[in-house]
């Protein structure tokens, strides 16, 4: 029954929804996601409309099947990983490339549904927040460096290390850099950074308008031949873009070879979504069911290819804007999905003339926004600081997939290391030693306590285990041996379960 309850839409939130507030938050979210959706489609290597469809259908299904104000849709890291996974198998933007993107997205959704059936939400409780911050910051660095291509007016560059793009741009700028594209991108980024403190919710939208205006003036004044500004082009939108994903021999062979990438995308997407969900559960959505959110993300991504789009995830920045504007239910996400369709149809003719350099500027702004110094600095002074730094440098220098694997492994190691630490305080009461133990007693955490107890075989000790949640067979055997040792030497060991 629990599985059925989690799988069916739960519309009980309708009774508590503040419709005007949720509607305004949804429209604001739609305005915010449109430039990001186009940018993320570029990162995934597909046409802009695929990103808009992702904002509509992945966001709609995630909200319908979920039970929180979390907003789903196109996601930076997921889009990058999709593009990186498919590019070795097909030419970017080709029909076969699109088939592979949709097939990969279907597999991502199915993997996430399998994780839901296996109750995998419990696993993500151990995913270190420091590792998540490291992944986000690393993706931010990749986004900023990827924006160099659009800012310089270059074709997408495939390089092993991120700094090679800067090297190419700096050493060969006089030969092929486009100063007008760099100007338009620079204006977009500068406008966004200057406006962010004033309008933290809508600064990207305003930056796009300013950058698009400057780009349009340059394009109209100098013409396409002299300015050489690449435009976004016609965005073809359908109200209901139904599509049956191709799963022929080529696609099945691709899925077989790219299963590790699909698993990495599924895990990363869920990790980000559940970090958001955990934060909402602690603040504005106390009754949030993490398993239901996993199902919502899985079914949204599994359905995405049937609506001509790619996999997505929960969005940190759009969910934050949603909550700040007073949204507390999935209604805002549903309104946002509908509003994206309406706004995109109205703005369609204008989007045709949007310079790609503006998209590069949005990419840089999103990347800069993901490198949150205020989040990073406190973590560096804590015990899990190394987790953040190792994850960050793994993403930057070894790639996103390797970085995610490193983040998972480090999170587990960090968790085990913390659980293995047992703290105990020793007091002396009239010649009798009293030890209060805090922490789980198991094979990996026994050494400090055992060393202390073995050090005084003739002593009298009361061992308070009232703060010990777990005591395995190895720990029980150790206590029995020490008890026998104390009896042989005239000492005593008494175990107390309550203070």
C-alpha positions as CSV (number, residue, x, y, z in Angstrom):
1,X,0.0,0.0,0.0
2,X,2.9,2.4,0.7
3,X,4.2,1.9,-2.8
4,X,0.8,2.6,-4.3
5,X,0.3,5.7,-2.2
6,X,3.7,7.0,-3.3
7,X,3.0,6.2,-7.0
8,X,-0.4,7.9,-7.2
9,X,-0.8,11.7,-7.3
10,X,-1.7,13.1,-3.9
11,X,-3.8,16.3,-4.4
12,X,-4.6,16.8,-0.7
13,X,-2.3,19.9,-0.8
14,X,-5.1,21.7,-2.8
15,X,-7.0,22.4,0.4
16,X,-4.0,24.4,1.9
17,X,-2.7,26.1,-1.3
18,X,-2.8,29.9,-1.4
19,X,-3.7,30.1,-5.0
20,X,-2.7,33.8,-5.8
21,X,0.7,33.4,-4.0
22,X,1.4,30.1,-5.7
23,X,0.3,31.5,-9.1
24,X,2.6,34.5,-8.9
25,X,5.5,32.3,-7.8
26,X,4.8,29.9,-10.7
27,X,4.9,32.7,-13.3
28,X,8.1,34.1,-11.8
29,X,9.6,30.6,-12.0
30,X,8.6,30.4,-15.7
31,X,10.3,33.6,-16.6
32,X,13.4,32.5,-14.8
33,X,13.6,29.0,-16.4
34,X,13.1,30.0,-20.1
35,X,16.7,31.4,-20.6
36,X,18.1,28.6,-18.4
37,X,16.2,25.9,-20.4
38,X,17.6,27.2,-23.7
39,X,21.1,27.3,-22.1
40,X,20.8,23.7,-20.7
41,X,19.6,22.4,-24.1
42,X,22.8,23.8,-25.5
43,X,24.7,22.0,-22.8
44,X,22.9,18.7,-23.7
45,X,23.7,19.3,-27.4
46,X,20.1,19.5,-28.6
47,X,17.8,22.3,-30.0
48,X,16.4,25.0,-27.7
49,X,12.9,23.6,-27.8
50,X,14.0,20.4,-26.0
51,X,15.0,22.5,-23.1
52,X,11.7,24.3,-23.0
53,X,9.9,21.0,-23.2
54,X,12.0,19.8,-20.3
55,X,10.9,22.8,-18.2
56,X,7.3,22.1,-19.1
57,X,6.9,18.3,-18.9
58,X,9.6,17.2,-16.4
59,X,8.5,20.1,-14.2
60,X,4.8,19.3,-14.6
61,X,5.1,15.5,-13.8
62,X,7.5,16.1,-10.9
63,X,5.0,18.5,-9.3
64,X,2.0,16.3,-10.1
65,X,3.5,13.2,-8.6
66,X,5.4,14.9,-5.8
67,X,4.1,16.6,-2.7
68,X,6.4,19.6,-2.1
69,X,7.2,23.1,-3.5
70,X,10.4,21.7,-5.1
71,X,10.6,22.7,-8.8
72,X,11.8,20.2,-11.4
73,X,13.0,20.7,-14.9
74,X,16.3,21.1,-16.8
75,X,19.4,20.9,-14.6
76,X,22.9,22.1,-15.2
77,X,24.9,19.0,-14.1
78,X,22.4,16.6,-15.6
79,X,22.5,18.4,-19.0
80,X,26.3,18.5,-19.0
81,X,26.4,14.8,-18.2
82,X,23.9,13.9,-21.0
83,X,26.0,15.9,-23.5
84,X,29.2,14.3,-22.4
85,X,27.7,10.8,-22.5
86,X,26.2,11.0,-26.0
87,X,28.9,13.1,-27.8
88,X,31.4,10.1,-28.2
89,X,28.7,8.1,-30.0
90,X,27.1,10.6,-32.4
91,X,27.6,14.1,-34.0
92,X,26.2,16.9,-31.8
93,X,22.7,17.8,-32.9
94,X,22.3,15.1,-35.5
95,X,19.1,12.9,-35.6
96,X,21.0,10.0,-34.2
97,X,22.4,12.2,-31.4
98,X,18.8,13.2,-30.4
99,X,17.7,9.6,-30.5
100,X,20.5,8.7,-28.1
101,X,19.7,11.6,-25.8
102,X,16.1,10.5,-25.5
103,X,17.0,6.8,-25.0
104,X,19.5,7.8,-22.3
105,X,16.9,9.9,-20.6
106,X,14.5,7.0,-20.6
107,X,17.1,4.8,-19.0
108,X,17.8,7.5,-16.3
109,X,14.2,7.6,-15.4
110,X,13.9,3.8,-15.2
111,X,17.1,3.6,-13.0
112,X,15.5,6.2,-10.7
113,X,12.3,4.2,-10.5
114,X,14.4,1.1,-9.6
115,X,16.1,3.1,-6.9
116,X,12.6,4.1,-5.6
117,X,11.5,0.4,-5.5
118,X,14.7,-0.5,-3.6
119,X,13.9,2.4,-1.1
120,X,17.1,4.1,-2.2
121,X,16.1,7.4,-0.6
122,X,17.5,6.1,2.6
123,X,21.0,5.9,1.0
124,X,21.0,9.5,0.1
125,X,20.7,10.5,3.8
126,X,24.4,9.7,4.0
127,X,25.4,11.8,1.0
128,X,27.6,14.5,2.5
129,X,26.4,18.1,2.1
130,X,30.1,19.0,1.6
131,X,30.3,16.7,-1.3
132,X,27.2,18.2,-2.8
133,X,28.7,21.7,-2.5
134,X,31.9,20.4,-4.1
135,X,30.0,19.0,-7.1
136,X,28.0,22.2,-7.5
137,X,31.1,24.4,-7.4
138,X,32.9,22.1,-9.8
139,X,30.0,22.2,-12.3
140,X,30.0,26.0,-11.8
141,X,33.7,26.2,-12.9
142,X,32.9,24.0,-15.9
143,X,30.0,26.2,-16.9
144,X,32.1,29.4,-16.7
145,X,34.8,27.9,-18.8
146,X,32.2,26.5,-21.3
147,X,30.9,30.0,-21.7
148,X,34.2,31.0,-23.2
149,X,33.1,29.3,-26.4
150,X,30.0,31.4,-26.9
151,X,31.7,34.5,-25.6
152,X,34.5,34.2,-28.1
153,X,32.1,33.2,-31.0
154,X,33.8,29.8,-31.4
155,X,32.4,26.4,-32.2
156,X,32.2,24.1,-29.2
157,X,35.7,22.9,-28.2
158,X,36.4,19.4,-27.0
159,X,39.4,19.7,-24.6
160,X,40.6,17.4,-21.8
161,X,41.2,20.1,-19.2
162,X,39.0,23.1,-18.6
163,X,41.9,25.6,-18.6
164,X,42.8,24.6,-22.2
165,X,39.8,26.7,-23.4
166,X,41.3,29.8,-21.7
167,X,44.7,28.9,-23.2
168,X,43.3,28.6,-26.7
169,X,41.3,31.8,-26.4
170,X,44.3,33.8,-25.0
171,X,46.9,32.5,-27.5
172,X,44.8,32.7,-30.6
173,X,42.5,35.5,-30.0
174,X,43.8,37.7,-32.8
175,X,43.1,34.9,-35.4
176,X,39.5,33.9,-34.8
177,X,37.9,35.6,-31.7
178,X,34.8,37.6,-32.4
179,X,35.0,40.9,-30.4
180,X,31.3,41.6,-30.9
181,X,30.3,38.2,-29.4
182,X,32.6,38.9,-26.5
183,X,31.1,42.3,-26.0
184,X,27.5,41.0,-25.9
185,X,28.4,38.2,-23.5
186,X,30.4,40.6,-21.3
187,X,27.5,43.0,-21.1
188,X,25.1,40.1,-20.2
189,X,27.4,38.9,-17.4
190,X,28.1,42.4,-16.1
191,X,24.4,43.3,-16.1
192,X,23.6,40.1,-14.3
193,X,26.2,40.6,-11.6
194,X,25.3,44.2,-11.0
195,X,21.5,43.5,-10.9
196,X,21.7,40.4,-8.7
197,X,21.9,42.3,-5.4
198,X,18.9,44.4,-6.4
199,X,16.8,41.7,-8.1
200,X,18.0,38.3,-6.8
201,X,15.0,36.5,-8.3
202,X,14.8,38.0,-11.8
203,X,18.3,39.3,-12.5
204,X,19.0,36.6,-15.2
205,X,15.8,37.6,-17.1
206,X,16.8,41.3,-17.1
207,X,20.4,40.4,-18.0
208,X,19.0,38.5,-21.0
209,X,16.9,41.5,-22.1
210,X,19.9,43.9,-21.8
211,X,22.3,41.5,-23.6
212,X,19.7,40.7,-26.3
213,X,19.1,44.4,-26.9
214,X,22.8,45.2,-27.3
215,X,23.3,42.2,-29.5
216,X,20.3,43.2,-31.6
217,X,21.6,46.7,-32.1
218,X,25.0,45.4,-33.2
219,X,23.5,42.9,-35.5
220,X,21.1,45.5,-37.0
221,X,23.8,48.1,-37.4
222,X,26.7,46.1,-38.8
223,X,24.7,43.3,-40.4
224,X,25.3,39.5,-40.2
225,X,28.5,39.5,-42.4
226,X,30.4,42.1,-40.4
227,X,29.2,41.3,-36.9
228,X,29.3,37.5,-37.4
229,X,26.9,37.1,-34.4
230,X,25.4,33.6,-34.3
231,X,21.7,33.8,-33.5
232,X,19.5,31.3,-31.7
233,X,17.3,30.8,-34.7
234,X,13.7,29.7,-35.1
235,X,12.4,27.8,-32.0
236,X,9.7,25.3,-33.1
237,X,7.3,24.6,-30.4
238,X,4.3,22.3,-30.3
239,X,1.6,22.3,-27.6
240,X,1.8,18.5,-27.2
241,X,5.1,17.2,-28.7
242,X,4.4,13.5,-28.4
243,X,7.2,11.3,-29.5
244,X,7.9,7.6,-29.4
245,X,11.6,7.0,-28.5
246,X,13.5,4.8,-31.0
247,X,14.9,1.7,-29.4
248,X,16.4,-0.2,-32.3
249,X,19.6,-2.1,-32.4
250,X,21.8,1.0,-32.5
251,X,20.0,2.6,-29.5
252,X,20.1,-0.6,-27.5
253,X,23.8,-1.0,-28.1
254,X,24.3,2.6,-27.1
255,X,22.3,2.0,-23.9
256,X,24.4,-1.1,-23.1
257,X,27.6,0.8,-23.4
258,X,26.4,4.0,-21.6
259,X,24.7,2.3,-18.6
260,X,27.4,3.6,-16.2
261,X,26.7,7.1,-17.4
262,X,23.0,6.6,-17.0
263,X,23.5,5.4,-13.4
264,X,25.7,8.4,-12.7
265,X,23.1,10.8,-14.1
266,X,20.3,9.1,-12.1
267,X,22.3,9.2,-8.9
268,X,23.4,12.8,-9.3
269,X,19.9,13.9,-10.2
270,X,18.4,12.2,-7.2
271,X,21.1,13.4,-4.9
272,X,20.4,17.0,-5.9
273,X,16.7,16.6,-5.6
274,X,16.9,14.9,-2.2
275,X,19.2,17.5,-0.9
276,X,16.6,20.1,-1.8
277,X,13.8,17.9,-0.4
278,X,15.7,17.4,2.9
279,X,16.1,21.2,3.3
280,X,12.3,21.7,2.6
281,X,11.5,19.0,5.1
282,X,13.4,20.8,7.7
283,X,11.9,24.2,7.0
284,X,8.6,24.5,5.1
285,X,7.4,21.0,4.4
286,X,7.5,18.9,7.6
287,X,5.5,16.1,6.2
288,X,7.5,15.6,3.0
289,X,8.0,12.0,2.0
290,X,11.4,11.5,0.4
291,X,10.4,8.2,-1.2
292,X,7.5,9.9,-3.0
293,X,9.8,12.6,-4.3
294,X,12.1,9.9,-5.7
295,X,9.2,8.4,-7.5
296,X,8.2,11.8,-8.8
297,X,11.6,12.5,-10.3
298,X,11.9,8.9,-11.7
299,X,8.5,9.0,-13.4
300,X,9.0,12.5,-14.8
301,X,12.3,11.5,-16.4
302,X,11.0,8.2,-17.7
303,X,8.1,10.1,-19.4
304,X,10.3,12.9,-20.7
305,X,11.4,11.1,-24.0
306,X,7.7,10.5,-24.9
307,X,7.3,14.3,-24.8
308,X,10.4,15.1,-26.9
309,X,12.7,16.1,-24.1
310,X,15.6,15.0,-21.9
311,X,16.0,14.1,-18.2
312,X,16.0,16.8,-15.6
313,X,16.2,17.1,-11.8
314,X,15.1,19.4,-8.9
315,X,16.4,22.9,-9.2
316,X,18.3,24.6,-6.4
317,X,17.8,28.2,-7.5
318,X,14.2,27.9,-8.9
319,X,13.0,26.1,-5.7
320,X,14.7,28.8,-3.6
321,X,12.8,31.5,-5.5
322,X,9.6,29.5,-5.3
323,X,9.9,29.2,-1.5
324,X,11.0,32.8,-1.0
325,X,7.8,34.0,-2.9
326,X,5.6,32.0,-0.5
327,X,5.0,28.8,-2.4
328,X,4.3,25.8,-0.2
329,X,2.6,23.3,-2.5
330,X,3.2,21.7,-5.9
331,X,0.7,24.2,-7.4
332,X,3.5,26.7,-8.2
333,X,5.4,24.1,-10.2
334,X,2.2,23.2,-12.2
335,X,1.5,26.9,-12.9
336,X,5.1,27.4,-14.0
337,X,4.9,24.5,-16.5
338,X,1.8,26.0,-18.1
339,X,3.2,29.5,-18.0
340,X,6.4,28.4,-19.8
341,X,4.2,27.3,-22.8
342,X,2.3,30.5,-22.9
343,X,5.3,32.8,-22.5
344,X,7.4,30.8,-25.0
345,X,4.7,31.1,-27.7
346,X,4.5,34.8,-27.1
347,X,8.3,35.3,-27.1
348,X,9.0,32.9,-29.9
349,X,9.6,35.5,-32.6
350,X,11.9,37.4,-30.2
351,X,13.9,34.3,-29.2
352,X,14.7,33.8,-32.9
353,X,16.9,36.9,-32.8
354,X,18.6,36.1,-29.5
355,X,22.4,36.0,-30.0
356,X,24.1,32.9,-28.8
357,X,26.6,35.1,-27.0
358,X,23.7,36.0,-24.6
359,X,23.2,32.3,-23.9
360,X,26.9,32.0,-23.1
361,X,26.4,34.9,-20.7
362,X,23.5,33.1,-19.0
363,X,25.7,30.0,-18.8
364,X,28.4,32.0,-17.0
365,X,25.9,33.6,-14.6
366,X,24.5,30.2,-13.7
367,X,28.0,28.9,-13.2
368,X,29.0,31.8,-11.0
369,X,25.8,31.4,-9.0
370,X,26.7,27.7,-8.3
371,X,30.1,28.7,-6.8
372,X,28.7,29.9,-3.5
373,X,31.6,31.3,-1.4
374,X,29.2,31.7,1.6
375,X,28.6,27.9,1.5
376,X,32.1,26.9,0.8
377,X,34.0,29.0,3.4
378,X,32.3,27.5,6.6
379,X,32.8,24.0,5.3
380,X,36.5,24.5,4.8
381,X,36.9,25.2,8.6
382,X,35.1,22.0,9.5
383,X,36.1,18.3,9.6
384,X,34.5,17.6,6.2
385,X,36.4,20.4,4.5
386,X,38.7,17.8,2.7
387,X,35.5,16.1,1.3
388,X,34.5,19.4,-0.4
389,X,38.0,20.1,-1.8
390,X,38.7,16.6,-3.1
391,X,35.3,16.5,-4.7
392,X,35.7,19.9,-6.2
393,X,39.1,19.2,-7.8
394,X,37.9,15.7,-9.0
395,X,35.0,17.3,-10.9
396,X,37.3,20.1,-12.4
397,X,40.2,17.9,-13.4
398,X,38.8,14.4,-13.8
399,X,35.3,15.1,-15.1
400,X,31.8,15.1,-13.6
401,X,31.3,11.4,-13.6
402,X,34.5,10.7,-11.7
403,X,33.8,13.6,-9.4
404,X,30.4,12.1,-8.5
405,X,31.9,8.7,-7.8
406,X,34.6,10.3,-5.6
407,X,31.8,12.3,-3.8
408,X,29.9,9.1,-3.1
409,X,32.9,7.2,-1.9
410,X,34.1,10.1,0.3
411,X,30.6,10.5,1.8
412,X,30.6,6.9,2.8
413,X,34.1,7.0,4.2
414,X,33.3,10.2,6.1
415,X,30.1,8.7,7.5
416,X,31.9,5.5,8.6
417,X,34.7,7.5,10.1
418,X,32.3,9.6,12.1
419,X,30.2,6.6,13.2
420,X,33.4,4.8,14.3
421,X,34.2,7.6,16.8
422,X,33.1,6.7,20.3
423,X,33.4,9.5,22.9
424,X,33.5,8.7,26.6
425,X,34.0,10.7,29.8
426,X,35.6,9.4,32.9
427,X,34.8,10.5,36.5
428,X,36.0,9.2,39.9
429,X,33.4,8.7,42.6
430,X,34.8,7.5,46.0
431,X,37.5,5.3,44.3
432,X,35.0,4.0,41.8
433,X,35.5,4.9,38.1
434,X,32.4,5.9,36.2
435,X,32.6,6.0,32.4
436,X,29.8,7.5,30.3
437,X,30.0,6.2,26.7
438,X,28.4,8.1,23.7
439,X,28.3,6.5,20.2
440,X,27.8,3.1,18.6
441,X,29.9,0.3,19.9
442,X,31.0,-2.1,17.1
443,X,34.1,-3.7,15.8
444,X,35.5,-0.5,14.2
445,X,35.0,1.7,17.3
446,X,36.1,-0.4,20.2
447,X,39.9,0.2,20.4
448,X,40.0,3.5,22.5
449,X,37.5,2.2,25.1
450,X,39.0,-1.3,25.2
451,X,42.5,0.1,25.7
452,X,41.3,2.2,28.6
453,X,39.5,-0.7,30.3
454,X,42.4,-3.1,29.9
455,X,44.8,-0.5,31.4
456,X,43.5,-1.1,35.0
457,X,42.5,-4.7,35.5
458,X,42.1,-4.3,39.3
459,X,39.9,-1.2,39.1
460,X,36.2,-0.9,39.8
461,X,34.3,0.6,36.9
462,X,30.6,1.4,36.2
463,X,30.1,1.6,32.4
464,X,27.1,3.8,31.5
465,X,25.8,2.7,28.1
466,X,22.6,4.7,28.2
467,X,23.8,6.8,25.3
468,X,24.9,3.9,23.1
469,X,22.3,3.2,20.4
470,X,24.0,0.0,19.0
471,X,26.2,-2.6,20.5
472,X,27.3,-5.5,18.2
473,X,28.5,-9.0,19.0
474,X,32.1,-8.0,18.9
475,X,31.6,-5.3,21.5
476,X,29.6,-7.6,23.8
477,X,32.4,-10.2,23.6
478,X,35.0,-7.5,24.5
479,X,33.0,-6.4,27.5
480,X,32.6,-10.1,28.6
481,X,36.4,-10.6,28.4
482,X,37.1,-7.5,30.4
483,X,34.5,-8.5,33.0
484,X,36.2,-11.9,33.4
485,X,39.7,-10.2,33.5
486,X,38.5,-7.9,36.3
487,X,37.2,-10.8,38.3
488,X,40.5,-12.6,38.0
489,X,42.4,-9.6,39.3
490,X,40.0,-8.5,42.0
491,X,38.5,-5.7,40.1
492,X,34.9,-5.2,38.9
493,X,33.1,-4.1,35.7
494,X,29.5,-3.2,36.0
495,X,27.4,-2.3,32.9
496,X,24.6,0.2,33.4
497,X,22.0,0.8,30.7
498,X,20.5,3.9,32.2
499,X,22.0,7.0,33.8
